[in-house]
Amino acid sequence: MIKALDGLREVSAILGEYGIEDSHKEAEIIFTRCIEMGKVALYRDNPALSPSQREEIRSILERRGKREPLQYIIGHVDFYGLKIHVGPGVLIPRPETELMAEEAIKAVTRYTLHVTSEDANSSRVTHYASRILDLCTGSGCLAVALAKEFPAAEVFGTDISEKALEYAMMNASINGIQNVTFLKGDLYEPVKGGTFDIIVSNPPYIRKEDIRTLEPEIREWEPLEALDGGEDGLQFYREILSCAPEYLVQGGSLIMELGQGEADDVLKIAENSGLGCAALVKDYSGIDRILRLSLR
Ligand SMILES: C[S@@+](CC[C@H](N)C(=O)[O-])C[C@H]1O[C@@H](n2cnc3c(N)ncnc32)[C@H](O)[C@@H]1O
């Protein structure tokens, strides 16, 4: 009979040998999932592992040994209070992108207050039918979070990847969200002729030659088209910024996630875009992570 905490120590050591950082935390995630028990109960009750639980843990370990991301194995992540399904073919939403959701919610609220000229407590903020576009939507995490926050809004998410859009649609459905539409195509192309109050985007922003230096979980498992930002990492910012004035309403905002160290270059590109009022927001590590610009 193997007790859970003995198994946990063993799995944590094996994950460490695989070169996985935070092996103990991962082992806890694997055990709480397989035993279907919270962390407190796991440590308090230390149950014996059943043969099927041992088999499930063994199979997860085998996949982690090939450095498949734990999120793909478990099949979902928590994002801004939502359950977001992920798997091979779609980028795993990162914690810093939750900051994007926060900034976008603030921007929609600000814009709506401006349009409706009501005070901050007005229910008209949630009921104003804003139009929101999420370029490079991937799993749809941002689009779904915004659609949930603003039930009267019309939210659109575009992506070039069929697989990513399958996940995005599933994520809208499992979260009970109906005011979001996902469209396949190159950046703005699927919404040609439309205008939006807020455009958000977390585009691919890794420099091509840096991709091979990333952790195996990223470079060998996550889709290349979700990472590759071209030779200098800035290709998508150029394209998004050059068309933004055509797709934003007057006073509307563009909010983009930035790669580490890209803020100055993106601000330079933005100088000629016709957008102004730049605001940079740092992430929890102090990196300039989010850029907000508005069409004056
Ligand atoms: C960094 S991921 C962001 C995914 C998601 N928004 C998030 O924050 O987790 C970038 C996404 O851009 C998509 N993409 C790449 N090239 C594109 C293009 N030309 N037009 C639209 N989407 C594109 C990829 O398929 C990928 O899903």
The ligand as an SDF file (V2000), in Angstrom:
LIG
                    3D

 27 29  0  0  0  0  0  0  0  0999 V2000
    0.5210   34.7500  -28.1650 C   0  0  0  0  0  0  0  0  0  0  0  0
   -0.8840   33.8480  -28.7610 S   0  0  0  0  0  0  0  0  0  0  0  0
   -2.1670   34.6570  -27.8200 C   0  0  0  0  0  0  0  0  0  0  0  0
   -3.3620   33.8040  -27.5450 C   0  0  0  0  0  0  0  0  0  0  0  0
   -4.3390   34.4050  -26.5180 C   0  0  0  0  0  0  0  0  0  0  0  0
   -4.8330   35.6890  -26.9510 N   0  0  0  0  0  0  0  0  0  0  0  0
   -3.6860   34.5210  -25.1510 C   0  0  0  0  0  0  0  0  0  0  0  0
   -3.4130   35.6500  -24.7350 O   0  0  0  0  0  0  0  0  0  0  0  0
   -3.4480   33.4930  -24.5000 O   0  0  0  0  0  0  0  0  0  0  0  0
   -1.0090   34.5100  -30.3900 C   0  0  0  0  0  0  0  0  0  0  0  0
   -2.1220   33.9510  -31.2640 C   0  0  0  0  0  0  0  0  0  0  0  0
   -2.0160   34.6180  -32.5390 O   0  0  0  0  0  0  0  0  0  0  0  0
   -2.4310   33.7410  -33.5390 C   0  0  0  0  0  0  0  0  0  0  0  0
   -1.9430   34.2540  -34.8330 N   0  0  0  0  0  0  0  0  0  0  0  0
   -0.7220   34.1070  -35.4080 C   0  0  0  0  0  0  0  0  0  0  0  0
   -0.6720   34.7500  -36.5970 N   0  0  0  0  0  0  0  0  0  0  0  0
   -1.8970   35.3470  -36.7590 C   0  0  0  0  0  0  0  0  0  0  0  0
   -2.4480   36.1540  -37.7760 C   0  0  0  0  0  0  0  0  0  0  0  0
   -1.7460   36.5100  -38.8510 N   0  0  0  0  0  0  0  0  0  0  0  0
   -3.7290   36.5740  -37.6400 N   0  0  0  0  0  0  0  0  0  0  0  0
   -4.4580   36.2280  -36.5350 C   0  0  0  0  0  0  0  0  0  0  0  0
   -3.9710   35.4560  -35.5420 N   0  0  0  0  0  0  0  0  0  0  0  0
   -2.7100   35.0210  -35.6400 C   0  0  0  0  0  0  0  0  0  0  0  0
   -1.8790   32.4000  -33.1080 C   0  0  0  0  0  0  0  0  0  0  0  0
   -2.5600   31.3470  -33.7310 O   0  0  0  0  0  0  0  0  0  0  0  0
   -2.0860   32.4720  -31.5870 C   0  0  0  0  0  0  0  0  0  0  0  0
   -3.3050   31.8690  -31.2350 O   0  0  0  0  0  0  0  0  0  0  0  0
  1  2  1  0
  2  3  1  0
  2 10  1  0
  3  4  1  0
  4  5  1  0
  5  6  1  0
  5  7  1  0
  7  8  2  0
  7  9  1  0
 10 11  1  0
 11 12  1  0
 11 26  1  0
 12 13  1  0
 13 14  1  0
 13 24  1  0
 14 15  1  0
 14 23  1  0
 15 16  2  0
 16 17  1  0
 17 18  1  0
 17 23  2  0
 18 19  1  0
 18 20  2  0
 20 21  1  0
 21 22  2  0
 22 23  1  0
 24 25  1  0
 24 26  1  0
 26 27  1  0
M  CHG  2   2   1   9  -1
M  END
$$$$
